[in-house]
Amino acid sequence: MSVKEQIRPAVEAPLRDLGLLVEDVAVTPAGKRRLVRIWIDRVLDDAAATTAATPPLTLDEVADATRAVSDALDESGAMGEQPYTLEVGSPGIDRPLTEPRHFRRNVSRLVTLTPVDGPAVTGRITAADDSRVTLEVPAAKKEPARSVELGYADVARAVVQVEFSRPTDDDNAEEH
């Protein structure tokens, strides 16, 4: 069993106790040490559909997770005697959305979604559940604004778009 395969089970329970889950693990050599990167995310409630934005992890949550992961790795012996550097964080915006929870986590975000059949579409996720995602696509030159619903099996690729000025609920409120 590889080091990576030993790390995940060693850290899953302590992270679950914090309301977090292991998104991914990577172990790479770095000179005489190893660099252990663990990407974590918040456990979402098993709601039928998500229509509200999920708050990002706070620095305090990441710090608590780092302590829990460090303690779990030390107790498990998964890293052996070789020194290592530990990095714990949340997945970056550049990671593709591949699981239903990724779409649920990114409700309200702008995404570019490439269907298995047809052209790519860019829109804001308005709802996501365990089987499909709904995007609100703004009007284009010859097309009116529309809502697009796709099952995950029909999605070839989906990535979050970087927005420097993301709309908030206040932007949609009427001026009084």
N, C-alpha and C positions, 0 to 999 in steps of 0.2 A: 504494500500500500504506500503510495507516494505521500510526501509531507503535506501537500495540498489536500489530499483525501483524508488525512488525519486531522487537519485543522478544523474543517467545517463541523464535524460532529462535536469536537471539543468546545467550540464557541457558541453553537446554536442555542443551547439551553440557557446560559447566562444572558445572552442577548434577548431571548424570548421573554425572560423575566423583566426586562426593561421595555418590553413592547416593541422590540426591533427584530429584524430578520437579516440573515446573511444573503446578500444579493450575489456576491462573487468573491473569490479568493484567488490571489496570484502570489507565487513565490518565485523570485528571481535572484540569481547570484549577484552580489555586489562586492567584489574584492574578496576579503576573507569572511565577509558576513553574508547574510541573506536578507533581502528586502521582502517583507511579508505585507501585502496590501489586502485589506479586507474592506469590501464595500458593503454598507449596511443601509437599510431603509426601514421606515416605520411599518408596522403590521397594520393593515387596514381592516376595519370591521368587515365581516362577511355580509355586507348589505347587498341587496339585489341589484341596485344601481347606484352609482356615484354621480352626483350632479354638482357638487361643491368642491372647491379647491382644497387640496390637502396641504397643510402647512409644512414647510421644509423642516428638516432636523435643525435643532438649535445647537450652538457650540457646547452648551452644558450636556446635552444628550450625547453628542459625539465624545466628549471627555469621559462621561460615565461609561459609555460603551468601550472606549479604549482601555480604561482600567479593568473592566470586566473581562475583556478579551485577553489582556496581558496576564491577568491572574489565571484564567482558564488555560492558556498556553503553558504557563509555568507549571501548573498542577498536572497537566496531562502528559508532559514530556514529549509532546508531538514534535517539538523543535530540536530535540536532542541537546547536545552540548555545544554545537556551533552557535556563535552569537548571531543575533538578527536585529533588524530594525523593523519596528511595527508602524504601519500607517493604517489608520481607520478613518473612513470618510463615507460620504454618500456618493452614489453614482453621478458622474458629471452630466451636463446637458447634452454632450455629444454621444452618449450611449444610446443605441437604437431601442425603441420600445418593442419588446418581444413577447411579453407576458400580459395577460389581462390586468394584473395589478399595476403594471407600468402605465397603462392607459388610464386606469382609475386614479392613479397617483397624479397624473398630469391633466386632470380636468381643469379647464379654463386656460390652458396653454395653447399656443399656436403650434401646429405640427404640419409637416409635409408627409402625406401618406401616399404610398405607391401601391395601388391594387394589383393583384395577380393579373387581372385583365383590365386594360384601360390606362389612361394617362394619370400622372400624379396629380394630387389635389392638395391645396394648402387651406387649412381652416382651423378654427378654434374648437377644441374638444368641449362639448356641452354635456355629454353623458357617456358613461362607460359601465358595463357590467361584465359578467363572466363570459359572455359570448359575443358581444358586439360593442362598437364604438360609434358615437354620433358626433359629426363635425358640423359646425355652422360655417359655411363657405361664403365669404363676402361677394358682392356683385363684381363682375368683371366687364370688359368692354361690351360683349354681346350676350352676356348671361346675367340673369337676375341672381340675387343672393338666394342661397338654397341650403337645405339641410341634407347631409349625406350620412347614411347609416350603412356600415359594413360589418360583416362578421369577421372575426380575427383570422379565420381560415382563408379569407379573401384578401388579406393584407400581405403583400410581399415585403414591404419595408415601411417603417415609420420613424421619424426623427423629430425631436422638438426643435423649433426655430428660436434663435436668439432674438430677444426683443429688448431694446434699450429703453423703451418707454411703454411698458405694458399697461393696458387699460385696467382701471380698477372700478369697483362698484360705484365710487364717487364720481367717476367720469360719466357714468350713465344716469346719474341722478339729475333731476331738474333743478335749475337755479331758482331760489326763492327770493 
